[in-house]
Amino acid sequence: MLEKGRKNNIISLFFYLIAVIVIVFALLLIWPVHLKYRKMKANVDSLSEALEKKTEECLKLNREVQELESSPRAVEKVAREKFNMCKEGEVILKYDTKK
């Protein structure tokens, strides 16, 4: 009778050992894949954020182009601010703000 109980304990221990080995082996196989997944997810998040910023910039530039195509005041503003142009008879005053 003792022999039968001892056999059951050895068999149970053997199955537990096999289960632990299988779990450790599975973790060793899964861990590198999980790390790669996390790295790729971070990359996707970064690219999504960059895409969102570029989309906003594109919309802003499209609005500016549309405004320049439809509004003479917008064209005049750009000509004055970016190209230092003025109307005939106007004088441009520049101030030194570095002091």
C-alpha positions in Angstrom: 0.0 0.0 0.0 2.8 2.4 0.8 4.4 1.5 -2.5 1.2 2.5 -4.4 1.1 5.9 -2.6 4.7 6.5 -3.3 4.2 5.7 -7.0 1.3 8.2 -7.1 3.5 10.9 -5.5 6.3 10.2 -8.0 3.9 10.3 -10.9 2.3 13.6 -9.6 5.8 15.1 -9.2 6.8 14.0 -12.6 3.7 15.6 -14.2 4.3 18.8 -12.2 7.9 18.9 -13.4 6.8 18.4 -17.0 4.2 21.2 -16.6 6.8 23.5 -15.2 9.2 22.7 -18.0 6.5 23.3 -20.6 5.6 26.6 -19.1 9.2 27.8 -18.9 9.8 26.7 -22.5 6.7 28.5 -23.6 7.8 31.7 -21.8 11.2 31.4 -23.4 9.6 31.2 -26.8 7.0 34.0 -26.2 9.2 36.6 -24.4 11.3 37.7 -27.5 8.1 38.0 -29.5 6.5 40.0 -26.8 9.5 42.4 -26.7 9.4 42.8 -30.5 5.7 43.5 -30.3 6.2 46.2 -27.6 9.0 47.8 -29.7 6.8 47.8 -32.9 3.8 49.2 -30.9 6.0 52.1 -29.7 7.1 52.7 -33.3 3.5 52.6 -34.5 2.5 55.1 -31.8 5.4 57.4 -32.7 4.5 57.2 -36.4 0.8 57.9 -35.6 1.7 61.0 -33.7 4.0 62.2 -36.5 1.2 61.5 -39.0 -1.3 63.5 -36.9 1.1 66.5 -36.7 1.8 66.4 -40.5 -2.0 66.2 -41.2 -2.6 69.3 -39.1 0.2 71.1 -40.8 -1.2 70.0 -44.2 -4.7 71.3 -43.3 -3.2 74.6 -42.1 -1.2 75.0 -45.3 -4.3 74.1 -47.4 -6.3 76.8 -45.6 -3.6 79.3 -46.2 -3.4 78.5 -49.9 -7.2 78.7 -50.2 -7.1 82.1 -48.4 -4.4 83.4 -50.7 -6.3 82.2 -53.8 -9.5 83.9 -52.7 -8.5 87.0 -50.7 -6.5 89.9 -52.0 -5.9 91.1 -48.4 -4.2 87.8 -47.6 -1.9 88.2 -50.6 -1.2 91.8 -49.6 -0.4 90.7 -46.0 2.1 88.0 -47.2 3.7 90.5 -49.7 4.2 93.0 -46.9 5.4 90.7 -44.2 7.5 88.2 -46.1 8.8 90.2 -49.0 8.9 93.7 -47.4 6.8 95.2 -50.2 4.8 98.3 -50.0 2.3 100.3 -52.0 3.5 103.2 -54.1 4.1 106.3 -51.9 4.4 104.3 -48.7 7.5 104.4 -46.5 8.6 101.4 -44.5 9.9 102.1 -41.0 12.1 99.6 -39.3 12.9 99.6 -35.6 15.9 98.1 -34.0 14.5 96.0 -31.1 17.9 94.5 -30.1 18.6 97.3 -27.6 
